């Protein structure tokens, strides 16, 4: 809460216990819940959208990727705006945008308009998500912070369960448009809670403090990898893809140069002097690049290869989320003994092992052969999230919490968006132009066969194994984070 930040604290002294801290957690987790549910709930609806709009995976993937990408590029500016205007104002604005855009998405007449509304929805999601962990760090003393972070990770898992199970039920009964009514209901609850619980702080008198040049350069640098993936998936490595890659690198270099010269930059570069912050943020990105392959590919595999209904496809992933929740709540008691480096690295290794297991799925996989790898993925997520989030932000000074959280959330969502774009592009490329259009458009319960089935399974296997390899890179990065440092207050 912003009033806590304003309190005078001496070096090494724990922040005073805030009597409203658990209500504050409930308010921000409502936003966390809806943003993550929004990212997962649409995956199950892709076949239904394909049948209605008459388009295939190369177009429909942008219903998901456009949202995730927009959340990602919004986070850094949102974090800085929260430092200037106060977290409450930014969270309330974001929840309001989510409410309005949920209605717009439910009414979208074409896929192009739907993608446009998803971009706007991503702006709302970014405004909310940029402030969740900053608010947790601000109102909870260090001895309770691991528990709060475990709750945060559990909410992520609950969002997945709700999105996949409830989404499957609604698609079967009322069609894919009803999904956005769920997002509307939770967004309204989050808006009401935020207005009642979150405390405001005085408006900054420095209205020129927002770094708009840095914001534009950050958007360009963050967007470039997605354009490169799209170009590679369509035409392979050529001059255009190299030009996009160089353009993104140039934008990143300019961004760093601009930030170094400003008194009040969008991103405080001194944060990266902390190895715990730098390596923790990068490890979070690699976790999501790896893990999101499961959330994107498995619902499609269950519907198109196994012939499951949307609701049964959603239920298939429930074990992952249940294990993630249980592990997250258990691991908080181990943090002081094992440390963030050990727990987070073990989590990444579990994720990679689970993805390798999923890569062996064939045309008639039994549930047992799917649940085993999902349990490993759930354990990995539960071991990784709470200690990594806590250790990454522990050393950040209070005045930089919103910006630091904005960058950590940017890294997490960048990984999620890149992972989704990679999985979708690999699957579309493996199926070929005609196959990618036809594969999703079959009737409910229809199973792929012949060359389409072989292409789907081959592309899925490659995508899972690439994700597993990237998970191992994340584990290596987690090893080099160093020992956990004491919290800065």
C-alpha positions in Angstrom: 0.0 0.0 0.0 1.4 3.4 -0.9 1.0 4.7 2.7 3.4 2.0 3.8 6.0 3.3 1.4 5.7 6.7 2.8 6.5 5.5 6.3 9.9 6.3 7.7 12.0 3.2 8.0 15.6 2.8 9.2 18.0 0.6 7.3 17.5 -3.1 8.1 14.2 -2.4 9.9 11.2 -4.4 8.8 8.2 -2.4 7.5 5.4 -2.1 10.0 2.7 -4.7 9.7 -0.2 -3.3 7.7 -3.6 -4.3 9.1 -5.2 -4.4 5.6 -2.4 -6.4 4.0 -4.5 -9.5 3.4 -7.4 -7.5 2.0 -4.9 -5.7 -0.2 -3.6 -9.1 -1.4 -7.2 -10.2 -2.2 -7.8 -7.0 -4.3 -4.6 -7.3 -6.4 -4.9 -11.0 -6.8 -8.4 -10.5 -8.3 -6.6 -8.6 -11.1 -3.8 -11.2 -11.3 -6.5 -13.9 -11.6 -8.3 -12.3 -14.5 -5.2 -11.3 -16.4 -3.8 -14.8 -16.3 -7.2 -16.5 -16.9 -7.6 -14.2 -19.9 -4.3 -15.5 -21.3 -5.3 -19.2 -21.0 -9.1 -19.3 -21.4 -9.1 -18.5 -25.2 -6.8 -21.5 -26.2 -9.7 -24.0 -25.9 -11.9 -21.8 -28.1 -9.5 -21.8 -31.1 -11.3 -24.7 -32.9 -14.7 -23.0 -32.3 -13.4 -19.7 -33.6 -11.9 -21.4 -36.6 -15.3 -22.9 -37.5 -17.1 -19.6 -37.1 -14.6 -17.2 -38.8 -13.3 -19.6 -41.4 -9.6 -18.9 -40.6 -6.8 -21.2 -39.5 -4.0 -21.2 -36.9 -1.8 -18.6 -38.5 -4.5 -16.0 -38.0 -6.1 -17.3 -34.8 -2.9 -17.5 -32.9 -3.0 -13.7 -32.8 -6.1 -13.8 -30.7 -3.8 -15.0 -27.9 -0.5 -13.6 -28.9 -1.8 -10.1 -29.5 -3.2 -10.0 -26.0 0.0 -11.4 -24.4 2.3 -9.1 -26.4 0.2 -6.0 -25.5 0.3 -6.9 -21.8 4.1 -7.3 -22.2 4.8 -3.9 -23.8 2.4 -2.1 -21.5 4.1 -3.3 -18.3 7.2 -1.1 -18.1 5.3 2.2 -18.9 2.6 1.0 -16.4 5.1 0.5 -13.7 6.6 3.9 -14.2 3.2 5.6 -14.3 2.3 3.8 -11.0 5.4 5.3 -9.4 4.3 8.8 -10.6 0.5 8.6 -10.2 0.1 5.9 -7.6 -0.6 2.2 -7.9 -4.3 2.5 -7.0 -5.0 4.9 -10.0 -3.3 2.6 -12.5 -4.9 -0.6 -11.1 -8.4 0.9 -11.2 -7.9 2.2 -14.7 -6.6 -1.2 -15.9 -9.6 -3.0 -14.3 -12.0 -0.6 -16.0 -10.4 -1.2 -19.4 -10.7 -5.0 -18.8 -14.4 -4.6 -18.0 -15.2 -2.6 -21.2 -13.1 -4.7 -23.5 -14.6 -7.9 -22.2 -17.9 -6.7 -23.6 -16.4 -5.6 -26.8 -14.6 -8.9 -27.4 -17.9 -10.8 -26.7 -19.6 -8.8 -29.5 -16.8 -8.8 -32.1 -18.2 -9.5 -35.5 -15.0 -10.5 -37.3 -11.7 -12.1 -36.2 -9.8 -8.9 -37.2 -12.0 -6.8 -34.9 -11.6 -9.4 -32.2 -7.8 -9.2 -32.4 -8.0 -5.4 -32.2 -10.2 -5.6 -29.0 -7.7 -8.1 -27.6 -5.0 -5.5 -28.0 -7.0 -3.0 -26.0 -7.7 -5.8 -23.4 -4.0 -6.4 -23.2 -3.4 -2.7 -22.3 -5.8 -3.1 -19.3 -4.1 -6.4 -18.3 -0.7 -4.7 -18.4 -1.8 -1.8 -16.2 -3.1 -4.2 -13.6 -0.3 -6.8 -13.7 2.5 -4.2 -13.4 1.5 -3.5 -9.8 0.6 -6.9 -8.3 3.9 -8.0 -6.8 5.0 -4.4 -6.1 1.9 -4.1 -3.8 2.7 -7.4 -2.2 6.3 -6.4 -1.4 5.1 -3.0 -0.2 2.5 -4.2 2.4 4.0 -7.5 3.6 6.9 -7.7 6.0 9.7 -10.1 4.9 8.6 -12.9 7.2 5.2 -13.1 5.6 6.3 -12.3 2.0 7.0 -15.9 1.0 3.5 -16.9 2.0 2.0 -14.0 0.1 4.1 -14.9 -3.0 3.0 -18.6 -2.6 -0.6 -17.3 -2.7 0.2 -15.3 -5.8 1.6 -18.4 -7.5 -1.5 -20.4 -6.4 -3.8 -17.8 -7.9 -1.9 -18.2 -11.2 -2.7 -22.0 -11.0 -6.3 -21.3 -10.0 -6.7 -19.0 -13.0 -5.4 -21.8 -15.2 -7.9 -24.3 -13.8 -10.8 -21.9 -14.0 -9.9 -20.8 -17.5 -9.6 -24.3 -18.9 -12.4 -26.1 -17.0 -15.0 -23.3 -17.0 -14.0 -22.3 -20.5 -14.6 -25.8 -21.8 -18.0 -25.9 -20.2 -19.0 -22.5 -21.5 -17.8 -23.2 -25.1 -19.9 -26.4 -25.2 -23.0 -24.9 -23.8 -23.0 -21.2 -25.0 -20.2 -20.8 -27.5 -16.9 -19.1 -27.3 -18.3 -15.6 -26.8 -19.4 -16.5 -23.3 -15.8 -16.8 -22.3 -15.5 -13.0 -22.2 -18.5 -12.8 -19.8 -16.4 -14.7 -17.2 -13.6 -12.2 -17.7 -16.2 -9.4 -17.3 -17.5 -10.8 -14.0 -14.1 -11.2 -12.4 -12.9 -7.8 -13.7 -15.9 -6.1 -12.1 -15.2 -7.8 -8.8 -11.6 -6.7 -9.1 -12.6 -3.2 -9.9 -14.9 -3.0 -6.9 -12.3 -4.4 -4.5 -9.6 -2.1 -5.8 -11.8 1.0 -5.3 -12.7 -0.1 -1.8 -9.4 -1.5 -0.5 -6.4 0.0 -2.2 -5.1 3.3 -0.8 -4.3 6.3 -2.9 -1.2 8.5 -2.5 -0.7 12.2 -3.4 -0.3 12.9 -7.1 3.3 13.6 -8.1 4.0 17.3 -8.9 6.5 16.4 -11.6 4.2 15.8 -14.6 7.3 15.5 -17.0 8.6 12.4 -15.2 7.2 9.9 -17.7 9.8 8.8 -20.2 7.7 8.5 -23.4 10.8 8.2 -25.7 12.0 5.2 -23.7 8.4 3.8 -23.7 8.3 3.9 -27.5 11.7 2.3 -27.9 10.8 -0.4 -25.4 7.7 -1.3 -27.4 9.7 -1.5 -30.6 12.5 -3.6 -29.0 10.0 -6.0 -27.3 7.8 -6.4 -30.4 10.7 -7.2 -32.8 11.2 -10.8 -31.8 7.5 -11.6 -32.5 7.8 -10.1 -36.0 11.0 -12.2 -36.5 9.2 -15.4 -35.5 6.3 -14.6 -37.8 8.6 -13.9 -40.7 10.6 -17.0 -40.1 7.5 -19.1 -39.9 6.2 -17.8 -43.2 9.3 -17.3 -45.4 12.3 -18.7 -43.4 15.5 -16.8 -42.8 15.8 -14.0 -45.4 16.7 -10.3 -45.6 13.4 -9.2 -44.1 13.8 -11.3 -40.9 17.5 -10.2 -40.5 16.4 -6.5 -40.9 13.7 -7.0 -38.2 16.2 -8.6 -35.9 18.8 -5.8 -36.5 16.0 -3.2 -36.0 15.0 -4.7 -32.7 18.6 -4.7 -31.6 19.1 -1.1 -32.6 15.9 -0.1 -30.7 17.2 -1.9 -27.6 20.6 -0.2 -27.8 18.9 3.2 -28.2 16.6 2.4 -25.3 19.7 1.8 -23.0 21.4 5.0 -24.3 18.3 7.1 -23.6 17.7 5.5 -20.1 21.3 6.2 -19.1 21.0 9.9 -19.8 17.6 10.6 -18.1 17.3 11.7 -14.5 13.9 9.8 -14.3 14.1 7.0 -16.8 11.4 4.5 -17.6 13.6 1.7 -16.3 16.2 2.3 -13.6 19.3 0.6 -15.0 21.0 0.5 -11.6 18.5 -2.3 -10.7 20.6 -4.6 -12.9 23.6 -4.2 -10.6 21.8 -6.7 -8.4 22.6 -10.2 -9.7 19.5 -11.6 -7.9 17.2 -9.2 -9.7 18.8 -9.6 -13.2 19.2 -13.4 -13.2 15.8 -13.9 -11.4 14.0 -11.9 -14.1 15.7 -13.7 -17.0 15.0 -17.1 -15.3 11.3 -16.1 -15.1 11.3 -15.4 -18.8 12.7 -18.8 -19.6 10.3 -20.5 -17.3 7.4 -19.1 -19.1 8.9 -19.7 -22.6 9.2 -23.4 -21.7 6.0 -24.0 -19.6 3.5 -22.2 -21.9 4.1 -24.8 -24.6 2.0 -27.2 -22.6 -0.9 -24.7 -22.1 -1.1 -24.0 -25.8 -0.4 -27.4 -27.3 -2.1 -29.8 -25.0 -5.7 -28.4 -25.3 -5.3 -28.6 -29.1 -3.8 -32.1 -28.9 -6.7 -33.3 -26.7 -9.3 -31.9 -29.1 -7.8 -32.6 -32.5 -5.8 -35.8 -31.9 -7.7 -37.5 -29.0 -11.1 -36.2 -30.1 -12.0 -34.8 -26.7 -14.6 -32.1 -26.2 -13.4 -28.7 -25.0 -14.4 -29.4 -21.4 -12.6 -32.7 -21.3 -9.6 -31.1 -22.9 -9.6 -28.5 -20.1 -10.0 -31.1 -17.4 -6.9 -32.9 -18.7 -4.6 -30.0 -17.4 -6.2 -29.8 -14.0 -3.6 -32.1 -12.4 -0.9 -29.7 -13.4 -2.6 -26.7 -11.7 -3.5 -28.7 -8.6 0.1 -29.9 -8.1 1.4 -26.4 -8.8 -0.9 -24.9 -6.1 0.0 -27.6 -3.5 3.7 -27.2 -4.2 3.6 -23.4 -4.0 1.9 -23.4 -0.6 4.3 -26.1 0.7 7.5 -24.6 -0.6 7.2 -21.3 1.3 8.2 -23.2 4.5 11.3 -24.5 2.8 12.6 -21.2 1.4 14.7 -20.2 4.4 16.4 -23.6 4.5 16.9 -24.4 0.8 17.2 -20.9 -0.7 15.8 -19.5 -3.9 18.7 -20.7 -6.1 18.2 -24.4 -5.1 14.4 -24.4 -5.3 14.1 -22.4 -8.5 16.7 -24.4 -10.3 15.0 -27.7 -9.2 11.7 -26.3 -10.5 13.2 -25.5 -13.9 14.6 -29.0 -14.2 11.2 -30.5 -13.3 9.6 -28.4 -16.0 12.1 -29.6 -18.7 11.6 -33.2 -17.6 7.8 -32.9 -17.9 8.1 -31.3 -21.3 10.3 -34.2 -22.6 7.6 -36.6 -21.3 4.9 -34.8 -23.2 7.0 -34.9 -26.4 6.4 -38.6 -26.6 2.6 -38.4 -26.8 1.2 -40.4 -29.7 -2.2 -40.6 -31.5 -3.8 -42.7 -28.7 -2.1 -41.6 -25.5 -3.6 -42.9 -22.3 -4.5 -40.4 -19.5 -1.7 -41.8 -17.3 1.0 -41.0 -19.8 -0.2 -37.4 -19.9 -0.8 -36.9 -16.1 2.8 -38.0 -15.2 4.5 -35.2 -17.1 1.9 -32.7 -16.0 2.6 -33.5 -12.3 6.3 -32.8 -13.0 5.3 -29.5 -14.7 3.1 -28.6 -11.7 5.9 -29.4 -9.2 8.3 -27.3 -11.3 6.1 -24.3 -11.3 5.4 -24.5 -7.6 9.1 -24.9 -6.8 10.0 -22.0 -9.1 7.5 -19.2 -8.6 7.4 -18.2 -4.9 11.2 -18.3 -4.2 12.1 -16.7 -7.5 9.6 -13.9 -7.2 10.5 -13.1 -3.6 14.3 -13.3 -4.1 14.2 -11.2 -7.3 12.4 -8.3 -5.6 13.8 -8.5 -2.1 16.8 -6.4 -2.9 14.9 -3.6 -4.6 14.6 -0.3 -2.8 10.9 0.7 -2.0 11.0 3.7 -4.3 11.7 1.5 -7.3 9.3 -1.4 -6.5 6.8 -0.5 -9.2 9.4 -0.2 -11.9 11.2 -3.4 -10.7 7.9 -5.3 -10.6 7.1 -3.9 -14.0 10.3 -5.3 -15.5 9.9 -8.7 -13.7 6.3 -8.9 -15.0 7.6 -7.9 -18.5 10.1 -10.7 -18.4 7.5 -13.2 -17.3 4.9 -12.1 -19.9 7.5 -11.7 -22.6 8.4 -15.4 -22.0 4.8 -16.4 -22.1 4.1 -14.5 -25.3 7.3 -15.8 -27.0 6.5 -19.3 -25.9 3.0 -19.1 -27.4 4.2 -17.6 -30.6 6.9 -20.2 -31.0 4.6 -23.1 -30.3 1.9 -21.8 -32.6 4.3 -21.0 -35.4 6.0 -24.4 -35.2 2.6 -26.1 -35.3 1.4 -24.1 -38.2 4.6 -24.6 -40.1 4.5 -28.3 -39.5 0.9 -28.6 -40.7 1.6 -26.4 -43.8 -0.7 -23.6 -45.0 -3.6 -25.8 -46.1 -3.3 -28.1 -43.1 -3.1 -25.3 -40.6 -6.4 -23.9 -41.9 -8.2 -27.3 -42.0 -6.9 -28.9 -38.8 -8.8 -26.6 -36.4 -12.0 -26.4 -38.5 -13.3 -30.0 -38.0 -16.4 -30.8 -36.0 -16.3 -31.3 -32.2 -14.9 -34.8 -31.5 -13.4 -35.2 -35.0 -9.8 -36.6 -35.0 -7.0 -35.8 -37.3 -5.8 -38.6 -39.5 -3.3 -39.5 -42.2 -0.7 -36.9 -43.1 -2.3 -34.2 -41.0 -2.0 -36.4 -37.9 1.6 -37.2 -38.6 2.4 -33.5 -39.2 0.7 -32.4 -36.0 2.5 -35.0 -33.9 5.9 -34.2 -35.5 5.5 -30.5 -35.0 4.2 -30.9 -31.4 7.2 -33.2 -30.5 9.7 -30.6 -31.9 8.0 -27.8 -30.0 7.9 -29.6 -26.7 11.6 -30.6 -27.0 12.7 -27.1 -27.9 10.7 -25.8 -24.9 12.5 -28.4 -22.7 15.9 -27.2 -24.0 15.0 -23.6 -23.2 13.9 -24.8 -19.7 17.4 -26.2 -19.2 18.9 -22.8 -20.2 16.6 -21.2 -17.6 17.9 -23.7 -15.0 21.5 -22.7 -15.8 20.6 -19.0 -15.4 19.0 -19.7 -12.1 22.2 -21.4 -10.8 24.2 -18.2 -11.5 21.9 -16.0 -9.5 24.0 -16.3 -6.4 23.0 -16.8 -2.8 19.8 -15.1 -1.7 20.5 -11.6 -0.4 18.8 -9.9 2.5 15.7 -7.8 1.8 16.1 -4.0 1.3 13.5 -1.9 3.1 
